[in-house]
């Protein structure tokens, strides 16, 4: 059973950058796609970004041009670099792995396409 774990959250000022990392276990890293989601109290978990087996990426419109997701198959880590952060980016950020085996270029984005959710890491953007 695949499992993901996030790290790297914290408190930053508006306009700053922050990088989150996701490590996985339970399945070969080069056989998984990874997704990032976020959630605030009282709301549903929403898609942020995902990266396919061969590093094709997909982003939610509200982060395009500001966030970038990448994977390092040697370190078996997926990184979400968040730039020009806004207060509305404050949330608990989660990573997870694809539920089903997928083609190399497929970038899952629906909540139910993912399993192995981590505990989440808090990101707070505030002055």
N, C-alpha and C positions, 0 to 999 in steps of 0.2 A: 504494500500500500504506500503510495507516494505521500510525502509530507513536505510542506514548505515552512520556512521560518524567516521572518523579517527582522531587520535591524536598521538603525540609523536615524530614527525619528528624533524630534527635539523642538525647541522653541527658537524661532527666527523672526527677524523683522520683515515687514513687507518689502518686496523687491529683492530679497536675498535668495540664495540657492541652498539646496539641501539634497543629499544623495541617500537613497535607501538601497539596501541590499537584500536579496532573497537567496537563501540557500535551500537546496532540496535533498531529499533522501528517499530511498525505497524503489526508485526506478532509474535506469541509465539516463544521465543528464542529457545526452544528445538524442534522446528519444521523447523529450517532453517539450511542450510549449508552456510558457508561464504568463500569467496574467496578474495585473495589479488592479485592485479595487479600493474604494474608500467609503467610509460610512461616518455619518454624524448622528448624534442621538435623535431618535424618533424618525429617522429616514431609512430608506432601503439602501443596501450596499450598491454602489454604482461603479460601472466600468471606468477605468482610467487609461490603461494601456495593456497591450500584450505583445509578445514576441514569439515567433514561430520557431520550429526546429532549425531552419536555415536563416534565422535572424530577420525575417520580414516582420515589420512592425505595424501596429494599428493603434490609433489614439482616439480618445473622446475629443469632441470638438473643443471643449472648454480648456484643454491642455495643449492643443496643437500649437507648435511654435515655442512652447515654454518647457515642456517635459520631453525627455528622451530616454528610451529604454534600450538596453543593450545586454548581450550575454557574453560571458567568457567561458567557453567550454573547457578550457584548461583548469580554471579555478572552480568550475561548476557553480557559477554565480550569475544571477541576473541583477542588473543595477538599474534603478530608476533615478535619473538625474532630474531634479525639479528646479527650474529657474524662474525668475521674476514672480516669486510667490506672492499670493494675495491672501488677505484674511479669510476669504471664502474657500481657500484650499485647506484650511484647518479641518482635520478629520483623523480618524484612525485608518491607517493604510494597511491593506492586506495583500499578500501574494498567495497564489495557488497554482496548481498544475492541471493540465488538461485531463479531463476524465477519460476520454477515448483516444485511442491511437489515431493520429491525424497525418495528413500529407505534410511534407516538409515546409510548404509555404503557407499553410493554413494558420490564421490568427484568430483563435476563439475569442469571443467577447461577451457571451451570455453567461449569466451567473451559474446556471446549471451545467455548463460545460466544464466546470472546474471542481476539483477535489483537493483534499489535503491542505485546507486553509491553515495559515499560521495564526498566532495569537494576536497579531496586529501590532503596529507601532504608531504612537501618537505623533502627529505633526501639528504644531500650533504656530500660526503666523500672526504676530501681534507686535505693535509698537509699545 
